[in-house]
Amino acid sequence: MILKYSRSFKKDYKKLNSKLRKQCDERLILFRENQFNPLLNNHSVHHPYEGCQSINISGDVRALFEINNDGILFIRIGSHSELYK
């Protein structure tokens, strides 16, 4: 499985504190092994990210991604309120 990261995702990732970065790294490893692991709570999302999926990083932090022909592109990461304002 090929995972790619958008410029927005990379920018969001840099804004995370070290604890959240570590959690994100761990969840992405888990995602690579099994994208439907119950800890990830992989689910589809609606407006403004229709056609995308979301996984849980921590209690309130989500990573949004889309599946395309090239693999999986992570597009954003942030708290629920940051992503859906």
Phi, psi and omega in degrees: 000128180263122176254131176236160184229127179288165177300320179297318179298314181298320179294315177299318182300318181296334180281345181289149174286169186299325180295316180290326176298317179297316178298319179299313180301317180295318181291325178292325175295315177300318178299316180299324180285319181200100185292351178249022174303134182303332178296333183278336183050051181297122180209157178281155181237166182246200184315134005266014183244043181302139181089358180256168177240162179226144171234153178277133174260312175217193183309316183240353184266133181237151171243128181257140180214162174231147179259128177223185183296333182275350182135221182241128180247114174280125188254330181208156171214136180170181179289160180304316182291327178291319184284328187247031179278000000 
